[in-house]
């Protein structure tokens, strides 16, 4: 994935402990992805976080997908 496609994803040790954030804001990629996974629509997320933009949500998903492709995430064996 080209880094230009992820220009809204930022890392700063002074913001949210260095986690992947949206444009330096105190909103992590994990927060956005978790809200979507819980069934929230992009529109409802944008209403709850009015300083976010639609492209922020798109890039959060793209970043999460890229990270999962780059690293195997072990799941509990049942």
VENURGI-V522244 format. One record per residue. N is the residue number from 1. PSI is psi in radians with two decimals (NA if undefined). OMEGA is omega in whole degrees, 0 to 359 (999 if undefined). D_FIRST is the distance of its C-alpha to the first C-alpha in Angstrom with 2 decimals. Layout:
# VENURGI-V522244
N | PSI | OMEGA | D_FIRST
N | PSI | OMEGA | D_FIRST
This chain:
# VENURGI-V522244
1 | 2.36 | 179 | 0.00
2 | 2.41 | 182 | 3.76
3 | -0.45 | 178 | 6.33
4 | -0.46 | 179 | 8.56
5 | -0.26 | 182 | 7.27
6 | 0.63 | 184 | 8.49
7 | -0.15 | 178 | 11.60
8 | -0.14 | 180 | 13.93
9 | 2.15 | 184 | 13.10
10 | 2.76 | 177 | 15.57
11 | 2.25 | 179 | 17.31
12 | 2.13 | 182 | 20.99
13 | -0.33 | 179 | 23.53
14 | -0.12 | 181 | 26.10
15 | 2.02 | 177 | 24.38
16 | 0.63 | 176 | 24.31
17 | 0.39 | 178 | 24.52
18 | 0.10 | 178 | 21.13
19 | 2.79 | 177 | 19.24
20 | 2.13 | 182 | 16.09
21 | 2.94 | 177 | 17.82
22 | 2.00 | 176 | 17.57
23 | 0.65 | 178 | 18.38
24 | 0.04 | 178 | 20.64
25 | 2.93 | 180 | 22.77
26 | 0.77 | 176 | 24.34
27 | 2.06 | 182 | 22.29
28 | 2.75 | 173 | 19.80
29 | -0.72 | 180 | 16.75
30 | -0.67 | 178 | 18.96
31 | -0.82 | 181 | 21.77
32 | -0.82 | 181 | 19.99
33 | -0.70 | 179 | 18.60
34 | -0.70 | 178 | 22.08
35 | -0.75 | 178 | 23.82
36 | -0.74 | 180 | 21.92
37 | -0.52 | 179 | 22.64
38 | -0.01 | 176 | 26.24
39 | 0.04 | 178 | 26.56
40 | 2.47 | 176 | 26.26
41 | 2.82 | 175 | 25.13
42 | -0.69 | 180 | 22.81
43 | -0.72 | 181 | 26.04
44 | -0.60 | 177 | 27.87
45 | -0.75 | 180 | 25.22
46 | -0.56 | 176 | 25.37
47 | -0.69 | 181 | 29.16
48 | -0.53 | 180 | 29.17
49 | 1.34 | 188 | 26.83
50 | -0.26 | 179 | 27.86
51 | -0.09 | 174 | 25.91
52 | 2.76 | 177 | 22.57
53 | 2.79 | 181 | 21.12
54 | -0.72 | 179 | 19.61
55 | -0.53 | 177 | 16.25
56 | -0.77 | 180 | 16.39
57 | -0.75 | 178 | 16.76
58 | -0.77 | 181 | 13.96
59 | -0.57 | 176 | 11.50
60 | -0.78 | 178 | 13.33
61 | -0.74 | 179 | 12.82
62 | -0.74 | 179 | 9.08
63 | -0.78 | 180 | 9.05
64 | -0.75 | 179 | 11.77
65 | -0.75 | 179 | 10.32
66 | -0.78 | 180 | 7.30
67 | -0.69 | 179 | 10.24
68 | -0.57 | 177 | 12.44
69 | -0.51 | 182 | 10.52
70 | -0.38 | 186 | 10.49
71 | 2.32 | 178 | 14.14
72 | 2.23 | 179 | 17.10
73 | 1.93 | 181 | 19.02
74 | 2.43 | 176 | 22.70
75 | 2.69 | 179 | 24.85
76 | 2.38 | 178 | 28.61
77 | 2.28 | 181 | 30.58
78 | NA | 999 | 33.40
